Amino acid sequence: MNPISIYPNLFNAAAAGDAETFKRNTTSDEIESLLTAQTKNTILHINIISQKRKNGSTKFIGEMLEICPSLLLQVNAKGDTPLHLATKFAHSNIVSFLIERAKLAAWQMMRMTNNEKNTALHEAVCHGNVQVVKILTKQDPDSPYSANKYGKTPLYMVAEGRYSEMVIELLENCTSVSHEGPNGKTALHAAAMHFYFGRITTFDWGRQLSSFILRKLDEAALKKLLEKKMSLIKETEHYGWTPIHYAAYYNQYQQIHELLEIDQTASNIADKDRKMTTLRLAVG
């Protein structure tokens, strides 16, 4: 089917959620072929992008899918399905609606990757949307959620971004979620680098409370990581550093204590270049 460039009146109708324009003037095949010139967005992509509120309307999407079901899995120039865009723009109700409408195709849709090899879950993580992460992981708990083109799995990304609540959601909802990151790192390496257990130094009470909550979330996320992924303590990245090496490098002594409580022998692992153990690194 050759693509048909979307004229301004049809673009505006899709953006406004005007289903009647398409019902009157276009067939199912024509609707499937309607694409924007550069981005190759369908009318569903346009509608999702144009909705300003986080929980936008699903009326137009539902009516168009009744006429042209293939729009559900149709991708744009970046390889994004409508589900990818709904997660990017934090439209959690549209995410739920698309999954429900997909039925048997839901598994396929949620595991589809775009040009960056991101699934919808990668996108939800990128944009810090906890609610969408909960929806996606509960709908497809058995997916391993492998690494994208940057070598990052969703679990690594949430640890790297210090999204502690999402770390817990992924580990609790998924049966065998992958943990890999770039250059041989794992989610536990990322936690050792980015989680913060240090003392609160600010005198601002509001900031003290916020820092205290974040620290407690970090502690809970680390405990959950160690509970579910205990073997990662001895995993080394390309330079031979374990998560304990990173905790020592960043002076995260409470993290070192937590890690060594699980496996004291991990402190004896030396890196590749200087043959330095975590103990030697910690004492300088």
Steps between C-alpha positions, in 0.01 A plus 500: 500500500652830393501771769271799458625833634270643768345827389469780760127449546549130578799574725292752697208256521727229642657745748156617612359148527241561229410146394207607282731655239667165444174303513352718226794541266741204528496122470684258730781455247536875460512553877779243526695682229465852644845608621677828575775578249813490719412318820262245337255542786157345460183672617531312832855629554380854423207477741712365786772764451242780484324419826611747765367333812683199642181296510359587160198371313496154342179564302665587167752217535225247565288616208794490258605153616145378432542611137870414459636254764844486334574851631565343840837355395590749227833676561631846405841595362661443842343158533258623767161334532209699649582322828857636494366854465232452766774399746727789397222752564388333826147425377450209740131461412584476129770242582240288681248551221743395225603188690137405559413556132801298388376186679698217336737750340576672832805284569638576153425872530665541841817324385536691173811716487555831323814619318685535832395144588282642775184317604211695648646419843835658406309814401298504822825476696667773291218736586475405866139380492447260790132443423570387144783274624250332735249447218751356255682267740176358640369438147815323383693377806685223317684720251876524576506859360835481328749779433440784253753628244695670781540170684256597776216288637208671677626373837844650439340827387288540813800429724714744303229767517448443874136409440493283810125449497521367144785264598266345757207484255705322234648248742166427666290478183735324257600136520843521332577860416843556340756715681769580242651842433776629271865391529416195704331692782189373672212668681689446826801693363260783412346493848846514658582805289174695528314402818586727791509388863706788638414735784254783443687829527239761405331715768187544286228283664317447169817383331590287800168316474535456125857373537396264779221348286733458200764336718247256645376415150861441390555269796183304423590473131851376578363237738256386232782481243709289737202279578420433134845531340746389770746356247568850361724581801792319333422609144783705347481755222755540221768640733447232761310721746225346711211704643702520825786669312257773391351536848853543637598747228196717580551468879171320547601318817147395595460340160831316547370372834172382340684322218758332723228374733382291206842378382827598670713318242401757237739747662795283392436547128769718341456716191683424175739795471636570848399176669327710761247346736211698646674522837809663347278735299303602809810590700647696208 
